[in-house]
Amino acid sequence: MSNATNNVMNNVTNEAADLESRYRSWLRWYPRSYRRAHESEILEVLLAGAREGRRRPEPMECLDLVRGGLHARMRPTVPSRDRSAWAAIKLMYLSAAAELATAVVVLATTGDVRSAIVMGDPGYTAARWRAELTGSFAPLVTGAVLAACLCLCLAWVIGRGHRWARAAFALVAGVNLASLLHGLAGGSAVYAQADLFAGITLCLVQLAAVAHLLHPYLPKVAALWGAGPIGPA
């Protein structure tokens, strides 16, 4: 066999090895348990579909691997028969979206809120408005974004079967409900009706999620109070 042939074969081998190594790097987006079960199969499909001479994955392949890895990491592992947990997790994802929507509504309606306040208090100054923005609106928007991240994290943790996260989310929902009631007491129904509607929607979604999270424990609570199991005999 000639040296030229050997060189060609070595180049092909090196190209395949480089490509496989880079595919393995992108597969790290998947959970370790998933890789143990499926990595060989995925690599075989990727390498079989690769063009000859390639040393790097194509951008769309990388994007698909990242997307698939994130989906595998985020997908709940609780049993499918635990319908209450699955429903709660979906509502928690919806709650995160509602938190972000609330932040957007607050930002979009600041002008309307200021106009409503000025109409009720002609002596309201620009300095007082700036103080209101700094002391109330900015923390509210920041808190909504952080709460959305917290909802996503707790949904992920609950999806892994950690029961303490159920109580943690119930606490988050309670804080939001208390904030809504505080806003009602402070006159938000007069000055920020759009914000109020967003807050009520958010609280309803979160309370529905809490109801699903606590549903498995209701028969035990009822039994402790001497009411017997909840539901048909």
N, C-alpha and C positions, 0 to 999 in steps of 0.2 A: 504494500500500500504506500503510495507516494506521500511526501511531506505535505503537499498541497491538500490532499484528501484529509490527512490527519488534522491539519489546521482548520479546515472547514467543519469537520465533525466536532472539534474542540470548541469552535465558536458557537455552533448550534447548541452544544451542551451548556456552555456558559450563559448564553442568552436565555435558555429555558430555566436554568437555575436562578438567574437574576430575576426573571419574571415571577417565578414561584415564590422567591423570597419576599418580593414586594407585595404579592397577593397575600401572603401570610401576615405581613405587617398591617394591611388594611383589614384583615379578618379579626384583628384584635379589638375592633369595635364591638364584636359579638361577645356575649358572656363566655367565660371559660368552659362552663358545662356544655353550652351549645357547641363550642368548637370541638370539644372532645367527641361529641356525637356526630357532627356533620362536616368538620373541616376537610377531611379527605375527599368527601363527595363533592363539596363546593369547589375545591381546588381542581379536581378532575374535570369538572364542567368548564371552569374558567380557562384552564390550559388548553382544553380541546377546542374551544372557540376562539383562541388567540391567533392573530395573524403571524405567519412565519417571520422570524427576525425581530420580534418585539422584545424589549427589555423592561418596559414599564406598562402598567395598566392604563387603559384609556380613562379620561376624566369621567365619563358617564358610568364606567364600571366602578370607579372609586366612590362616586356619589351613591350608586345603588348599594354598595357594601356598607357605607356609613348609614344610609337610611334603614337598611335591613338590620344592622347591628343595634341602632337606637330602638327600633321597634321591638327587637328581641329583649332588650334590656328593660324597656318600659312595660312590656306586656305582663299583666298580672299572672302570678303562678298559683293563686288560690284555686281550689277545685271548681270546675264549671257548675257543679251542683249548688254551690254557695251563691245563689242568685242575688241575695241581699247585698253581699260584698261587691259583686260585679256591678249591680245597679248603683251602689254608692260611689264606686270608683268613677263610673261614667259621669255621675252628677258632680263629683269633685273636679273632674276635668272641665266640665261646664262651668263650675264655680270659678275656676281660674280664669276662664275666658270672660266671665261676668265681672270679675275684679278688674281686669284690664279695660273692659268696656266702661265700667264705672269711672275709672281714671280718665278715660277719653271724654266722657260726658262732663265731668267736672271741669276739665280744661276748656272744653268747647262752650260752656255756659257761664264762664266767669264774667263776661261782659253783661249778660242778662241779669246775673245776680247783683252786680254793681248798680245797674240801672234801677232795679227794684229797690235796693237799699236807699239810693239817692232820692227816689220818689217819696219814700217814707220819712227820710231825714235830710232835708235840704242842706243842713249844715255839715253833712258828711264830707270830709276832706280827702284829698289825694293821699296825704300821709297816713291817714287811718286805713285807707284801702290797701296801701302797700304793706302796712302792718298786718292786715287781714290775710293778704296773700302769703306773706312769710310765715305767719303764725298758724294759719288754718288750712289754706288750700294746698300749699306745697307739702306739708306733712301728710295730708289726706291722699294726694296723688302718689307720693312715695310709698305710703303704707299700703295702698292698693296694689302697687306693683310687687312689693315684697310679699303681700298676702297671696298673690297669684302664684309666685314661686313656691311659697310654703304649701299651698294646696296641691301643686304638682308633686312636690316631694312626699307629702303625706299620702297621696294617692298611690305613689310608687311603693311606699313602705307598707301600706295596707295590702297592696297587691302581693306582697311577699309574705303575708300572713302574720305581721306583727300587730298584736291587738292593742298595744299601748297607743298606737297612732290613731285609733278610733276615738279615744278620749281626748287626744290632742286636737283632732279636727273639731270635735264637739266644743272644745274651748274656743277655737277660732270662730266658729259660728256664733257662740255666745257673745264674744267680744263685738262682732259685727252687729248683732242684734241690739246690744247695749248702745253701740254708737248710733244706730238708727233711731232708737228711742230718745237718745240725748239730742239728736238733731231735730226731732219733732218738737221736743220741749223748748228748743232754742229758736223755733220759728222757721225751720228749713222748708216747711210746707208752703210758706208765703214767698220766700225769696229764691228757692231753688227747687222748683217742682220736678224738673227733669232729673236732677240729682237724687231727689227723693224717690222717684219711680225706679231709677237704677238701683238704689239701695234696697228698696223693697224686693225687687226681683232677685237680687243677690241673696238676700236673707231667706227668701222662700226656697231657692235652689239649695242653699246650704242646710236648711232645716230638713228638707226632703232627704238629703244625703245622710244627715245624722239619724233620721228615722230608720233608714235602711241599715245603717251601721249598728244601731242598738237593737234592731228587731230580733236577732238571735237570743238576746238576753232577757227579753220581755217575759217569756214564760217562767224563767227562773225568778224574776222579780215578783211576778204575780203569785207564784207559789209561796214565796217568802211572806207575802202579805195575806196569805190564806185565801186568795181568789181562785186558785187552781190555774191550770194551763189556759192560755189565751187561744181562742179559735175553736172550731168544731171538735167535738169529741171523736 
